[in-house]
Amino acid sequence: MTSTAKKILDEALSLPEDDRRRLGEALLDSVPRGGSEDTQQAWVDEARRRAERVERGEGELLDLDEALTDLRADVRRIHQG
């Protein structure tokens, strides 16, 4: 993330919840959805590679709630530091 984007993010995070929600929706709406066929195929290929690793016992599966808790903690640390 560039320093400009970080500054904007920091300022946006200080907004009231409703304003943050509207801003987030506006930002998401500004990004093309779906991506190109190449991008979609790359995600399908990556998902297959990951599934194959798990089937071979080389990958780690995480509980969704645990993964989300860890992710939220990481986000909090990033925004505090």
C-alpha positions, 0 to 999 in steps of 0.5 A: 500500500502506498503512503498516500493510500495508507494516509487515506485509509487512516483518515477513513477509519476515523469516520463514523461507521455509516460513512465508512460503510458508504465509502467502502461500498463506493470503493468496491463499486469502482473496481471491476468485478470478475476480472479477466478470464486469465485472472479467473483461470489463475484463481481456479488453478490456485484453488486446485493446487491448494486442494491437491496439497491438502489431499497429499497432507502437505497443506493445513486446513483452518477453522473459519472462525479461527482464521477470521479471528486471526485475520481481524487481529492482524488487521488491528495490529496493522492499523495500530502500528 
